[in-house]
Amino acid sequence: MGKIICCGLGPGDPDLMSVRAAREVQAARHIAFFRKKGHPGQARRIVEGMLAKNVHEYPMEYPVTIEIAFDSPEYARLLDGFYDEWAERLARLAGADDVVVLCEGDPYFYGSFMHLHIRLQGRAEIEVIAGIPGMAGCWNSVGRPIALGDDVVTVLTGTLGEDELVGRMRNADALVIMKTGRNLEKIRRALASAGRLADAWLIERGTMPGERVVRLMDVNETDCPYFAIVLVYGESRRMKAAE
């Protein structure tokens, strides 16, 4: 009997992968990874050159990504079927040998593997290896602390409604806004309404080839790559008071 090992690969730079995850990847005989149809897959790119010569690869291709609305019934139906199918396939594979599933960032933090994790309960032994979250790689790319003193860090997703984004932004110290992509213009408007736009940074492909770090107010685009995060740094009120 084998088990399913989900390896958190970190924010994108292979050098930021944990020793434990790298060891599992290099020793793996079966590797599964998510990707969009027609693309090699970001997780697969991170481990390029690390895999054994005789490894069996299983690309798990999403049936849909941005072609239809993510909150539509059809989107949910397609993704449910996709995760059901791959949970079954991985459980069968793990019946005979270990299977390593690749996951960007940390699997337990918005990781796609969690949709399989739920479906695999009681069907296979599962091990999850932690990874550096993408947001940590991004705020290191900017080169300043995201929070100090008594700052509270709030993590939001750009898929939220604009009014909800504004309300949460107004009551936050430091902000991490994920799932930007086509939501970038909405995020920009919400930050402006909350009075936080001047403090916002856009980090595209953080720690990866083609990384871009720029103040959001200087960006004219209305959308951005999938791997992009908006950061608003904390005001460090306690630290300022101490000064």
TORKOL-4160 file (C-alpha; in steps of 0.2 Angstrom, whole numbers, padded with zeros to 4 digits, m for minus):
243
<pt num="1" X="0000" Y="0000" Z="0000"/>
<pt num="2" X="0006" Y="0017" Z="m0004"/>
<pt num="3" X="0000" Y="0034" Z="0001"/>
<pt num="4" X="m0003" Y="0051" Z="m0007"/>
<pt num="5" X="0010" Y="0064" Z="m0003"/>
<pt num="6" X="0005" Y="0082" Z="m0007"/>
<pt num="7" X="0021" Y="0093" Z="m0008"/>
<pt num="8" X="0019" Y="0112" Z="m0005"/>
<pt num="9" X="0032" Y="0119" Z="m0017"/>
<pt num="10" X="0032" Y="0137" Z="m0011"/>
<pt num="11" X="0030" Y="0153" Z="m0020"/>
<pt num="12" X="0038" Y="0149" Z="m0036"/>
<pt num="13" X="0057" Y="0149" Z="m0035"/>
<pt num="14" X="0063" Y="0131" Z="m0033"/>
<pt num="15" X="0076" Y="0137" Z="m0021"/>
<pt num="16" X="0062" Y="0141" Z="m0009"/>
<pt num="17" X="0056" Y="0124" Z="m0008"/>
<pt num="18" X="0058" Y="0114" Z="0008"/>
<pt num="19" X="0072" Y="0101" Z="0009"/>
<pt num="20" X="0058" Y="0088" Z="0014"/>
<pt num="21" X="0047" Y="0093" Z="m0002"/>
<pt num="22" X="0063" Y="0092" Z="m0013"/>
<pt num="23" X="0067" Y="0075" Z="m0006"/>
<pt num="24" X="0050" Y="0068" Z="m0010"/>
<pt num="25" X="0049" Y="0075" Z="m0027"/>
<pt num="26" X="0066" Y="0069" Z="m0032"/>
<pt num="27" X="0062" Y="0051" Z="m0026"/>
<pt num="28" X="0045" Y="0050" Z="m0033"/>
<pt num="29" X="0039" Y="0037" Z="m0045"/>
<pt num="30" X="0022" Y="0044" Z="m0048"/>
<pt num="31" X="0019" Y="0063" Z="m0050"/>
<pt num="32" X="0002" Y="0072" Z="m0052"/>
<pt num="33" X="0000" Y="0090" Z="m0055"/>
<pt num="34" X="m0014" Y="0103" Z="m0060"/>
<pt num="35" X="m0013" Y="0113" Z="m0076"/>
<pt num="36" X="m0023" Y="0122" Z="m0088"/>
<pt num="37" X="m0026" Y="0114" Z="m0105"/>
<pt num="38" X="m0012" Y="0119" Z="m0117"/>
<pt num="39" X="0000" Y="0124" Z="m0103"/>
<pt num="40" X="0014" Y="0115" Z="m0095"/>
<pt num="41" X="0008" Y="0119" Z="m0077"/>
<pt num="42" X="0016" Y="0131" Z="m0065"/>
<pt num="43" X="0019" Y="0117" Z="m0052"/>
<pt num="44" X="0027" Y="0106" Z="m0065"/>
<pt num="45" X="0038" Y="0121" Z="m0070"/>
<pt num="46" X="0045" Y="0123" Z="m0052"/>
<pt num="47" X="0051" Y="0105" Z="m0052"/>
<pt num="48" X="0059" Y="0105" Z="m0069"/>
<pt num="49" X="0075" Y="0095" Z="m0069"/>
<pt num="50" X="0072" Y="0087" Z="m0052"/>
<pt num="51" X="0062" Y="0072" Z="m0057"/>
<pt num="52" X="0069" Y="0054" Z="m0059"/>
<pt num="53" X="0071" Y="0048" Z="m0077"/>
<pt num="54" X="0058" Y="0034" Z="m0075"/>
<pt num="55" X="0044" Y="0044" Z="m0066"/>
<pt num="56" X="0026" Y="0043" Z="m0072"/>
<pt num="57" X="0018" Y="0060" Z="m0074"/>
<pt num="58" X="m0001" Y="0063" Z="m0072"/>
<pt num="59" X="m0006" Y="0080" Z="m0078"/>
<pt num="60" X="m0023" Y="0085" Z="m0070"/>
<pt num="61" X="m0030" Y="0097" Z="m0083"/>
<pt num="62" X="m0044" Y="0108" Z="m0077"/>
<pt num="63" X="m0060" Y="0106" Z="m0088"/>
<pt num="64" X="m0063" Y="0125" Z="m0086"/>
<pt num="65" X="m0054" Y="0140" Z="m0079"/>
<pt num="66" X="m0060" Y="0157" Z="m0084"/>
<pt num="67" X="m0071" Y="0152" Z="m0099"/>
<pt num="68" X="m0087" Y="0153" Z="m0088"/>
<pt num="69" X="m0092" Y="0162" Z="m0072"/>
<pt num="70" X="m0084" Y="0153" Z="m0057"/>
<pt num="71" X="m0100" Y="0155" Z="m0047"/>
<pt num="72" X="m0111" Y="0147" Z="m0061"/>
<pt num="73" X="m0119" Y="0130" Z="m0059"/>
<pt num="74" X="m0111" Y="0123" Z="m0074"/>
<pt num="75" X="m0094" Y="0128" Z="m0067"/>
<pt num="76" X="m0097" Y="0119" Z="m0051"/>
<pt num="77" X="m0103" Y="0104" Z="m0060"/>
<pt num="78" X="m0088" Y="0103" Z="m0071"/>
<pt num="79" X="m0076" Y="0105" Z="m0057"/>
<pt num="80" X="m0085" Y="0093" Z="m0045"/>
<pt num="81" X="m0084" Y="0079" Z="m0059"/>
<pt num="82" X="m0065" Y="0083" Z="m0062"/>
<pt num="83" X="m0061" Y="0082" Z="m0043"/>
<pt num="84" X="m0071" Y="0066" Z="m0041"/>
<pt num="85" X="m0062" Y="0058" Z="m0056"/>
<pt num="86" X="m0045" Y="0062" Z="m0050"/>
<pt num="87" X="m0048" Y="0057" Z="m0032"/>
<pt num="88" X="m0053" Y="0040" Z="m0038"/>
<pt num="89" X="m0038" Y="0039" Z="m0050"/>
<pt num="90" X="m0026" Y="0044" Z="m0036"/>
<pt num="91" X="m0034" Y="0032" Z="m0023"/>
<pt num="92" X="m0031" Y="0018" Z="m0036"/>
<pt num="93" X="m0013" Y="0023" Z="m0039"/>
<pt num="94" X="m0010" Y="0024" Z="m0020"/>
<pt num="95" X="m0016" Y="0007" Z="m0018"/>
<pt num="96" X="0001" Y="0000" Z="m0025"/>
<pt num="97" X="0013" Y="0014" Z="m0023"/>
<pt num="98" X="0016" Y="0032" Z="m0016"/>
<pt num="99" X="0010" Y="0046" Z="m0027"/>
<pt num="100" X="0017" Y="0064" Z="m0025"/>
<pt num="101" X="0004" Y="0078" Z="m0029"/>
<pt num="102" X="0012" Y="0095" Z="m0033"/>
<pt num="103" X="0005" Y="0111" Z="m0026"/>
<pt num="104" X="0011" Y="0129" Z="m0027"/>
<pt num="105" X="0013" Y="0138" Z="m0011"/>
<pt num="106" X="0006" Y="0129" Z="0005"/>
<pt num="107" X="m0007" Y="0116" Z="0001"/>
<pt num="108" X="m0018" Y="0121" Z="0016"/>
<pt num="109" X="m0019" Y="0139" Z="0010"/>
<pt num="110" X="m0031" Y="0140" Z="m0005"/>
<pt num="111" X="m0022" Y="0125" Z="m0012"/>
<pt num="112" X="m0032" Y="0116" Z="m0026"/>
<pt num="113" X="m0027" Y="0099" Z="m0018"/>
<pt num="114" X="m0039" Y="0103" Z="m0004"/>
<pt num="115" X="m0053" Y="0098" Z="m0016"/>
<pt num="116" X="m0045" Y="0081" Z="m0018"/>
<pt num="117" X="m0041" Y="0080" Z="0001"/>
<pt num="118" X="m0059" Y="0081" Z="0006"/>
<pt num="119" X="m0064" Y="0067" Z="m0007"/>
<pt num="120" X="m0049" Y="0056" Z="m0002"/>
<pt num="121" X="m0054" Y="0054" Z="0017"/>
<pt num="122" X="m0055" Y="0036" Z="0021"/>
<pt num="123" X="m0049" Y="0030" Z="0004"/>
<pt num="124" X="m0030" Y="0033" Z="0005"/>
<pt num="125" X="m0017" Y="0038" Z="0018"/>
<pt num="126" X="m0013" Y="0056" Z="0015"/>
<pt num="127" X="0003" Y="0066" Z="0020"/>
<pt num="128" X="0004" Y="0085" Z="0017"/>
<pt num="129" X="0021" Y="0094" Z="0017"/>
<pt num="130" X="0020" Y="0113" Z="0021"/>
<pt num="131" X="0026" Y="0126" Z="0009"/>
<pt num="132" X="0030" Y="0144" Z="0010"/>
<pt num="133" X="0014" Y="0154" Z="0005"/>
<pt num="134" X="0015" Y="0164" Z="m0011"/>
<pt num="135" X="0011" Y="0180" Z="m0002"/>
<pt num="136" X="0026" Y="0178" Z="0009"/>
<pt num="137" X="0037" Y="0177" Z="m0007"/>
<pt num="138" X="0028" Y="0193" Z="m0013"/>
<pt num="139" X="0031" Y="0204" Z="0002"/>
<pt num="140" X="0049" Y="0198" Z="0002"/>
<pt num="141" X="0050" Y="0204" Z="m0016"/>
<pt num="142" X="0045" Y="0221" Z="m0011"/>
<pt num="143" X="0058" Y="0221" Z="0003"/>
<pt num="144" X="0048" Y="0228" Z="0018"/>
<pt num="145" X="0039" Y="0220" Z="0032"/>
<pt num="146" X="0020" Y="0217" Z="0029"/>
<pt num="147" X="0016" Y="0220" Z="0047"/>
<pt num="148" X="0024" Y="0227" Z="0063"/>
<pt num="149" X="0019" Y="0230" Z="0081"/>
<pt num="150" X="0000" Y="0227" Z="0083"/>
<pt num="151" X="m0004" Y="0227" Z="0064"/>
<pt num="152" X="m0018" Y="0215" Z="0060"/>
<pt num="153" X="m0015" Y="0206" Z="0043"/>
<pt num="154" X="m0031" Y="0203" Z="0033"/>
<pt num="155" X="m0032" Y="0191" Z="0018"/>
<pt num="156" X="m0045" Y="0195" Z="0005"/>
<pt num="157" X="m0049" Y="0187" Z="m0012"/>
<pt num="158" X="m0053" Y="0198" Z="m0027"/>
<pt num="159" X="m0068" Y="0188" Z="m0031"/>
<pt num="160" X="m0078" Y="0196" Z="m0017"/>
<pt num="161" X="m0091" Y="0210" Z="m0021"/>
<pt num="162" X="m0084" Y="0227" Z="m0022"/>
<pt num="163" X="m0094" Y="0234" Z="m0007"/>
<pt num="164" X="m0088" Y="0220" Z="0004"/>
<pt num="165" X="m0070" Y="0223" Z="m0002"/>
<pt num="166" X="m0071" Y="0242" Z="0003"/>
<pt num="167" X="m0078" Y="0238" Z="0020"/>
<pt num="168" X="m0065" Y="0226" Z="0024"/>
<pt num="169" X="m0051" Y="0236" Z="0017"/>
<pt num="170" X="m0057" Y="0251" Z="0028"/>
<pt num="171" X="m0055" Y="0241" Z="0044"/>
<pt num="172" X="m0039" Y="0233" Z="0040"/>
<pt num="173" X="m0021" Y="0237" Z="0044"/>
<pt num="174" X="m0010" Y="0227" Z="0032"/>
<pt num="175" X="m0019" Y="0219" Z="0017"/>
<pt num="176" X="m0016" Y="0204" Z="0006"/>
<pt num="177" X="m0027" Y="0203" Z="m0009"/>
<pt num="178" X="m0027" Y="0186" Z="m0019"/>
<pt num="179" X="m0036" Y="0180" Z="m0034"/>
<pt num="180" X="m0033" Y="0196" Z="m0043"/>
<pt num="181" X="m0032" Y="0193" Z="m0062"/>
<pt num="182" X="m0047" Y="0199" Z="m0070"/>
<pt num="183" X="m0053" Y="0207" Z="m0053"/>
<pt num="184" X="m0038" Y="0220" Z="m0054"/>
<pt num="185" X="m0049" Y="0235" Z="m0059"/>
<pt num="186" X="m0062" Y="0231" Z="m0045"/>
<pt num="187" X="m0048" Y="0229" Z="m0032"/>
<pt num="188" X="m0041" Y="0246" Z="m0038"/>
<pt num="189" X="m0058" Y="0255" Z="m0036"/>
<pt num="190" X="m0061" Y="0247" Z="m0019"/>
<pt num="191" X="m0044" Y="0252" Z="m0013"/>
<pt num="192" X="m0047" Y="0270" Z="m0019"/>
<pt num="193" X="m0064" Y="0271" Z="m0011"/>
<pt num="194" X="m0056" Y="0264" Z="0006"/>
<pt num="195" X="m0042" Y="0277" Z="0005"/>
<pt num="196" X="m0028" Y="0264" Z="0003"/>
<pt num="197" X="m0023" Y="0264" Z="m0015"/>
<pt num="198" X="m0008" Y="0275" Z="m0012"/>
<pt num="199" X="m0001" Y="0261" Z="m0001"/>
<pt num="200" X="m0004" Y="0247" Z="m0012"/>
<pt num="201" X="0008" Y="0236" Z="m0022"/>
<pt num="202" X="0005" Y="0224" Z="m0036"/>
<pt num="203" X="0017" Y="0209" Z="m0037"/>
<pt num="204" X="0016" Y="0198" Z="m0053"/>
<pt num="205" X="0024" Y="0181" Z="m0053"/>
<pt num="206" X="0032" Y="0184" Z="m0036"/>
<pt num="207" X="0049" Y="0175" Z="m0035"/>
<pt num="208" X="0046" Y="0167" Z="m0053"/>
<pt num="209" X="0054" Y="0172" Z="m0070"/>
<pt num="210" X="0046" Y="0188" Z="m0076"/>
<pt num="211" X="0043" Y="0194" Z="m0059"/>
<pt num="212" X="0036" Y="0212" Z="m0058"/>
<pt num="213" X="0034" Y="0223" Z="m0043"/>
<pt num="214" X="0026" Y="0240" Z="m0045"/>
<pt num="215" X="0015" Y="0252" Z="m0035"/>
<pt num="216" X="m0003" Y="0248" Z="m0040"/>
<pt num="217" X="m0007" Y="0267" Z="m0043"/>
<pt num="218" X="0006" Y="0267" Z="m0057"/>
<pt num="219" X="m0002" Y="0252" Z="m0066"/>
<pt num="220" X="m0014" Y="0256" Z="m0081"/>
<pt num="221" X="m0019" Y="0238" Z="m0085"/>
<pt num="222" X="m0036" Y="0232" Z="m0080"/>
<pt num="223" X="m0031" Y="0214" Z="m0077"/>
<pt num="224" X="m0015" Y="0204" Z="m0073"/>
<pt num="225" X="m0008" Y="0187" Z="m0073"/>
<pt num="226" X="m0016" Y="0173" Z="m0063"/>
<pt num="227" X="0000" Y="0173" Z="m0051"/>
<pt num="228" X="m0002" Y="0190" Z="m0044"/>
<pt num="229" X="m0005" Y="0197" Z="m0027"/>
<pt num="230" X="m0009" Y="0215" Z="m0021"/>
<pt num="231" X="m0001" Y="0220" Z="m0004"/>
<pt num="232" X="m0005" Y="0235" Z="0007"/>
<pt num="233" X="0008" Y="0237" Z="0021"/>
<pt num="234" X="0003" Y="0240" Z="0039"/>
<pt num="235" X="0004" Y="0257" Z="0047"/>
<pt num="236" X="0013" Y="0250" Z="0062"/>
<pt num="237" X="0004" Y="0261" Z="0074"/>
<pt num="238" X="0012" Y="0254" Z="0090"/>
<pt num="239" X="0029" Y="0256" Z="0082"/>
<pt num="240" X="0026" Y="0274" Z="0078"/>
<pt num="241" X="0019" Y="0278" Z="0095"/>
<pt num="242" X="0035" Y="0270" Z="0102"/>
<pt num="243" X="0046" Y="0282" Z="0092"/>
